[in-house]
Amino acid sequence: MTVQTALQQGAEILSKAAVPVPRLTAEVLLCHAMQCERVYLYAHGTDELTELAWIHYGRYLNERLHGKPTQYITHRQEFFGRNFYVNADVLIPRPETEHLVEASLTWLREHPRAPVLDVGTGSGAIAATLSLETGRPVFASDISMAALAVAERNCRTHEAKVSFVAADLLDAVRPASIDLLVSNPPYVPGEDAANMQAEVRDWEPHIALFAGDSGLEIYERLIGGAAVCLIPGGRLLMELGFQSLTSVQQMLASQWSDIEVLSDLAGLPRVIGATLRG
């Protein structure tokens, strides 16, 4: 079987199963099986596929047909122009989270020596990116040891200056010790689980997705802890979940100022920032 035929057959199989973007998915899986870049598929379309590559390709197609996200099959997800290793122990980084990174970088340009903490780091994509883009050390925490192992791997790969701590949110952070606190927290209401995409609900870690029945539990704890751990005038930046804006704004009303909301490319409120009053 040639490379071109394998690609066509894979795309057809995925299409019949209603897998999104079947052609692109087939290309990515075939590249992973052949350990090559996508351009190679078209430059060598008439080449015979090796038996080993065909075995791997078939297994990857089968995994995708059973709902496993492509990123967990290839163990690869691009974020802010860099490739990060991912597995089922961490949430797959989303393009929307790059807005949180951009907001953080904007603040850091005006505060070049401020200590930074990424809470709930997961794959480490946010912490590594902030360190690499600024050339400065960053702290990161997560409650999951398995997630921290993934984050440490990514930071070693990219030579990012990130120090890790295992902790439940801000439990291990000293009072008034951080200038910038960044987080993409769990924010999906538990009652929404039945309506989620199956490949998200069934494959991605629930500890990184769900936040109580309302989806606001982690915001409440994070904002309360940030009021203790940030220095007066310190900045809190968080990604927003769907329809969480009003509730989060109310949580920030008493102790926080300079509250700013940033929208994503779809016009949805995606990032909220607030400054701790002195």
C-alpha positions as CSV (number, residue, x, y, z in Angstrom):
1,M,0.0,0.0,0.0
2,T,1.3,3.4,-0.9
3,V,1.4,6.4,1.4
4,Q,-1.2,8.2,-0.7
5,T,-3.6,5.2,-0.6
6,A,-3.1,4.8,3.2
7,L,-3.9,8.5,3.6
8,Q,-7.1,8.3,1.5
9,Q,-8.4,5.2,3.2
10,G,-7.7,6.6,6.6
11,A,-9.6,9.8,5.8
12,E,-12.5,7.8,4.5
13,I,-12.7,5.7,7.6
14,L,-12.7,8.7,9.8
15,S,-15.2,10.6,7.7
16,K,-17.7,7.7,7.8
17,A,-17.4,7.7,11.6
18,A,-18.1,11.5,11.7
19,V,-14.7,12.3,13.2
20,P,-14.0,16.1,12.8
21,V,-11.5,17.2,10.1
22,P,-10.9,13.6,8.9
23,R,-8.4,14.4,6.2
24,L,-6.2,16.5,8.6
25,T,-6.5,13.9,11.3
26,A,-5.5,11.1,8.9
27,E,-2.5,13.2,7.9
28,V,-1.4,13.8,11.5
29,L,-1.8,10.1,12.5
30,L,0.0,8.9,9.4
31,C,2.9,11.3,10.0
32,H,3.0,10.0,13.6
33,A,3.2,6.4,12.4
34,M,5.9,7.2,9.8
35,Q,7.7,9.7,12.1
36,C,7.8,12.3,9.4
37,E,6.4,15.8,8.7
38,R,3.2,16.4,6.7
39,V,5.1,17.7,3.6
40,Y,6.7,14.3,3.3
41,L,3.3,12.6,2.6
42,Y,2.9,14.5,-0.6
43,A,6.5,14.4,-1.7
44,H,6.5,10.6,-1.3
45,G,2.9,9.7,-2.0
46,T,3.8,6.8,-4.2
47,D,6.2,5.2,-1.7
48,E,5.2,1.9,-0.2
49,L,4.2,2.1,3.4
50,T,6.3,-0.1,5.6
51,E,4.6,-2.9,7.5
52,L,5.6,-1.4,10.9
53,A,4.2,2.1,9.9
54,W,1.0,0.4,8.6
55,I,0.5,-1.4,12.0
56,H,1.0,1.8,13.9
57,Y,-1.3,3.8,11.6
58,G,-4.0,1.2,12.0
59,R,-3.8,1.3,15.7
60,Y,-3.9,5.1,15.8
61,L,-6.9,5.2,13.5
62,N,-8.7,2.7,15.8
63,E,-7.9,4.7,18.9
64,R,-9.3,7.9,17.2
65,L,-12.4,6.0,16.1
66,H,-13.0,5.1,19.8
67,G,-12.8,8.8,20.8
68,K,-9.3,9.2,22.0
69,P,-8.2,12.7,21.2
70,T,-5.5,13.0,18.4
71,Q,-3.2,14.9,20.8
72,Y,-3.2,12.0,23.3
73,I,-2.3,9.6,20.4
74,T,0.5,11.8,19.1
75,H,1.4,13.2,22.5
76,R,1.8,16.5,20.9
77,Q,0.0,19.9,21.0
78,E,1.2,23.2,19.7
79,F,0.8,26.2,22.0
80,F,2.2,29.7,21.4
81,G,4.3,28.4,18.5
82,R,5.9,25.6,20.5
83,N,5.1,21.8,20.7
84,F,4.3,20.4,24.1
85,Y,4.1,16.8,25.2
86,V,0.6,15.9,26.5
87,N,-1.0,12.7,27.8
88,A,-4.2,11.8,29.6
89,D,-2.8,13.2,32.9
90,V,-3.1,16.8,31.6
91,L,-5.7,19.0,29.9
92,I,-4.9,19.6,26.2
93,P,-3.8,23.2,25.9
94,R,-6.3,25.3,23.9
95,P,-5.6,28.2,21.5
96,E,-8.0,30.3,23.6
97,T,-5.6,30.1,26.6
98,E,-3.0,32.0,24.6
99,H,-5.0,35.1,25.4
100,L,-4.2,34.5,29.1
101,V,-0.5,34.3,28.2
102,E,-0.7,37.5,26.2
103,A,-2.3,39.3,29.0
104,S,0.3,38.1,31.4
105,L,3.1,39.2,29.1
106,T,1.7,42.6,28.7
107,W,1.6,43.0,32.5
108,L,5.1,41.6,32.9
109,R,6.6,44.1,30.4
110,E,5.8,46.8,32.9
111,H,6.9,44.8,36.0
112,P,10.1,43.1,34.8
113,R,11.2,41.7,38.3
114,A,7.8,40.5,39.6
115,P,7.6,36.9,40.9
116,V,5.1,34.9,38.8
117,L,3.1,31.8,39.8
118,D,1.0,29.6,37.5
119,V,-1.6,27.8,39.6
120,G,-2.9,24.5,38.2
121,T,-0.1,24.3,35.6
122,G,-1.1,21.0,34.0
123,S,1.1,20.4,31.0
124,G,3.2,23.4,32.0
125,A,2.5,25.2,28.7
126,I,1.6,28.5,30.4
127,A,4.5,28.6,32.8
128,A,7.0,27.5,30.2
129,T,5.8,30.0,27.7
130,L,6.0,32.9,30.2
131,S,9.5,31.9,31.2
132,L,10.7,31.5,27.6
133,E,9.1,34.7,26.3
134,T,10.5,36.8,29.2
135,G,13.7,34.9,29.9
136,R,12.8,34.9,33.6
137,P,12.2,32.2,36.3
138,V,8.5,31.2,36.9
139,F,6.9,29.2,39.6
140,A,4.2,26.6,38.9
141,S,2.0,24.4,41.0
142,D,-0.5,21.6,40.6
143,I,-2.3,19.1,42.9
144,S,-1.6,16.2,40.5
145,M,1.9,14.7,40.7
146,A,1.3,13.0,37.3
147,A,0.6,16.4,35.8
148,L,3.7,17.9,37.3
149,A,5.8,15.1,35.8
150,V,4.4,16.2,32.3
151,A,5.1,19.8,33.1
152,E,8.6,19.1,34.2
153,R,9.3,17.1,31.0
154,N,8.1,20.0,28.9
155,C,10.2,22.5,30.7
156,R,13.3,20.4,30.3
157,T,12.6,20.0,26.6
158,H,12.3,23.7,26.1
159,E,14.9,24.6,28.7
160,A,12.4,26.8,30.5
161,K,13.3,28.2,33.9
162,V,10.3,26.9,35.9
163,S,10.2,25.7,39.5
164,F,7.4,23.3,40.6
165,V,5.6,22.6,43.7
166,A,2.8,20.0,44.4
167,A,0.0,21.8,46.2
168,D,-3.8,22.3,46.2
169,L,-4.1,25.7,44.7
170,L,-2.3,28.2,46.9
171,D,-1.8,26.0,50.0
172,A,2.0,26.0,49.7
173,V,2.4,29.7,49.0
174,R,3.6,32.2,51.6
175,P,1.5,35.3,52.3
176,A,2.3,38.4,50.2
177,S,5.0,36.6,48.2
178,I,3.7,36.8,44.6
179,D,3.3,39.7,42.2
180,L,1.5,38.0,39.4
181,L,-0.8,35.0,39.8
182,V,-1.9,33.3,36.6
183,S,-4.4,30.4,36.3
184,N,-6.5,28.5,33.9
185,P,-8.6,26.8,36.6
186,P,-11.2,24.1,36.3
187,Y,-14.5,25.9,35.6
188,V,-17.0,23.4,34.1
189,P,-20.1,22.8,36.2
190,G,-20.5,19.2,37.1
191,E,-24.1,19.2,35.9
192,D,-22.8,20.1,32.4
193,A,-20.9,16.8,32.0
194,A,-23.7,15.1,30.1
195,N,-23.6,17.8,27.5
196,M,-19.9,17.9,26.9
197,Q,-18.1,16.5,23.9
198,A,-17.5,12.8,24.7
199,E,-13.8,13.0,23.8
200,V,-13.3,15.7,26.4
201,R,-15.5,14.3,29.1
202,D,-14.3,10.7,28.7
203,W,-10.6,11.3,28.1
204,E,-9.4,14.6,29.7
205,P,-8.7,14.6,33.5
206,H,-11.8,15.6,35.4
207,I,-9.7,17.3,38.1
208,A,-8.7,19.8,35.5
209,L,-12.2,20.3,34.0
210,F,-14.9,20.3,36.7
211,A,-15.4,22.8,39.6
212,G,-18.3,21.6,41.7
213,D,-21.9,21.8,40.7
214,S,-21.8,25.5,39.8
215,G,-18.4,25.6,38.1
216,L,-17.4,28.4,40.4
217,E,-15.9,26.5,43.3
218,I,-12.2,26.9,42.2
219,Y,-12.7,30.6,41.3
220,E,-13.9,31.2,44.9
221,R,-11.0,29.4,46.5
222,L,-8.5,30.9,44.1
223,I,-9.6,34.5,44.5
224,G,-9.7,34.1,48.3
225,G,-6.2,32.6,48.3
226,A,-4.8,35.2,45.9
227,A,-5.9,38.0,48.3
228,V,-3.5,36.5,50.9
229,C,-0.6,35.4,48.6
230,L,-0.3,38.4,46.4
231,I,1.4,41.6,47.5
232,P,-0.7,44.7,47.6
233,G,-0.9,45.9,44.1
234,G,-0.3,42.4,42.7
235,R,-2.2,41.2,39.7
236,L,-4.5,38.2,39.3
237,L,-5.2,36.9,35.8
238,M,-7.6,34.0,35.2
239,E,-9.2,32.3,32.2
240,L,-13.0,32.5,32.2
241,G,-15.4,29.7,31.7
242,F,-18.7,30.0,29.8
243,Q,-21.1,32.3,31.5
244,S,-18.8,32.7,34.5
245,L,-18.0,36.4,34.0
246,T,-20.7,38.0,36.2
247,S,-20.2,35.7,39.1
248,V,-16.4,36.1,39.0
249,Q,-16.8,39.9,38.9
250,Q,-18.9,39.8,42.0
251,M,-16.3,37.7,43.8
252,L,-13.7,40.4,43.0
253,A,-15.8,43.4,43.9
254,S,-14.8,43.9,47.5
255,Q,-10.9,43.6,47.5
256,W,-9.9,44.2,43.9
257,S,-9.5,47.1,41.5
258,D,-8.6,47.7,37.9
259,I,-10.8,44.8,36.8
260,E,-10.3,44.2,33.1
261,V,-12.0,41.6,30.9
262,L,-10.5,40.5,27.6
263,S,-12.4,38.7,24.9
264,D,-11.3,36.0,22.6
265,L,-11.5,36.0,18.8
266,A,-15.1,34.8,19.0
267,G,-16.0,37.9,21.1
268,L,-16.5,35.8,24.2
269,P,-15.1,37.0,27.6
270,R,-12.0,34.9,28.0
271,V,-9.6,36.5,30.5
272,I,-10.3,38.5,33.6
273,G,-7.6,40.5,35.4
274,A,-7.7,42.3,38.8
275,T,-5.3,44.2,41.0
276,L,-5.3,43.6,44.8
277,R,-6.0,46.7,46.7
278,G,-3.4,47.9,49.1
